[in-house]
Amino acid sequence: MPQKQSTTRVGLIGYGQIGTAVRDMIDKDPDNGMEIVFIHDQDAGRLDGLGDLALPDQVVEVGVHLALHVVEPWRDLPGVLLPL
């Protein structure tokens, strides 16, 4: 009997064009085994309308398996804490 795969809990750091596209791809396929559990961006305005997914300050104990840093390489993200 095949073992059921658990859902991978994904967090996105950066919610510009790339972060938005990654979220759309993950959300588009409910059978991909991934779930977005938080979204963080230095520009708090980008988090408007995201409800419980939005983490405008620091990431604190959300039970994430994978955090994707999807921002321009020159951006500085001071104070982002990712306890895994």
C-alpha positions as CSV (number, residue, x, y, z in Angstrom):
1,M,0.0,0.0,0.0
2,P,1.5,3.4,-1.0
3,Q,2.3,5.7,1.9
4,K,0.5,9.1,1.8
5,Q,2.8,12.0,1.3
6,S,2.5,14.7,3.9
7,T,2.0,18.3,2.8
8,T,5.1,20.5,2.6
9,R,4.5,23.8,4.4
10,V,6.1,26.6,2.4
11,G,6.9,30.2,3.4
12,L,7.6,33.0,0.9
13,I,10.0,35.8,1.7
14,G,9.4,38.4,-0.9
15,Y,6.1,39.0,-2.6
16,G,6.8,40.9,-5.8
17,Q,6.5,39.5,-9.3
18,I,8.4,36.3,-8.5
19,G,6.9,35.6,-5.1
20,T,3.4,36.2,-6.5
21,A,4.1,33.8,-9.4
22,V,5.4,31.1,-7.1
23,R,2.3,31.4,-4.9
24,D,0.1,31.2,-7.9
25,M,1.8,28.1,-9.2
26,I,1.6,26.4,-5.8
27,D,-2.1,27.3,-5.3
28,K,-3.0,26.4,-8.8
29,D,-2.4,22.6,-8.2
30,P,-4.1,21.3,-5.1
31,D,-2.4,17.9,-5.6
32,N,1.2,19.2,-5.6
33,G,1.7,18.4,-1.9
34,M,2.6,22.0,-1.0
35,E,0.8,24.6,1.1
36,I,1.7,28.3,1.5
37,V,1.8,29.0,5.3
38,F,3.2,32.6,5.4
39,I,4.3,35.4,3.1
40,H,6.7,38.1,4.2
41,D,7.8,41.3,2.4
42,Q,9.6,44.4,3.6
43,D,6.9,46.5,1.8
44,A,3.9,45.8,4.1
45,G,1.6,47.2,1.4
46,R,2.3,44.1,-0.7
47,L,0.7,42.0,2.2
48,D,-2.6,43.8,2.1
49,G,-5.5,41.3,1.5
50,L,-3.4,38.2,2.4
51,G,-5.1,37.7,5.8
52,D,-3.5,35.2,8.0
53,L,-0.7,34.4,5.5
54,A,0.8,37.9,5.9
55,L,3.7,38.3,8.3
56,P,4.8,41.9,8.1
57,D,7.5,41.8,10.8
58,Q,9.1,38.5,11.9
59,V,8.4,34.9,11.2
60,V,7.7,33.2,14.5
61,E,6.9,29.5,14.8
62,V,4.7,28.7,11.8
63,G,5.9,25.2,11.4
64,V,7.4,25.8,8.0
65,H,9.3,23.0,6.1
66,L,10.6,25.2,3.3
67,A,11.2,29.0,3.2
68,L,11.8,30.4,-0.3
69,H,13.7,33.7,-0.4
70,V,12.3,35.2,-3.6
71,V,13.7,38.7,-3.6
72,E,16.3,40.6,-5.5
73,P,19.8,39.6,-4.3
74,W,20.7,43.1,-3.3
75,R,17.8,43.6,-0.9
76,D,18.6,43.5,2.8
77,L,16.1,41.7,5.1
78,P,17.1,42.8,8.6
79,G,15.3,41.1,11.5
80,V,13.8,38.1,9.6
81,L,14.0,35.1,11.9
82,L,13.2,31.7,10.6
83,P,13.0,29.0,13.3
84,L,12.6,25.7,11.5
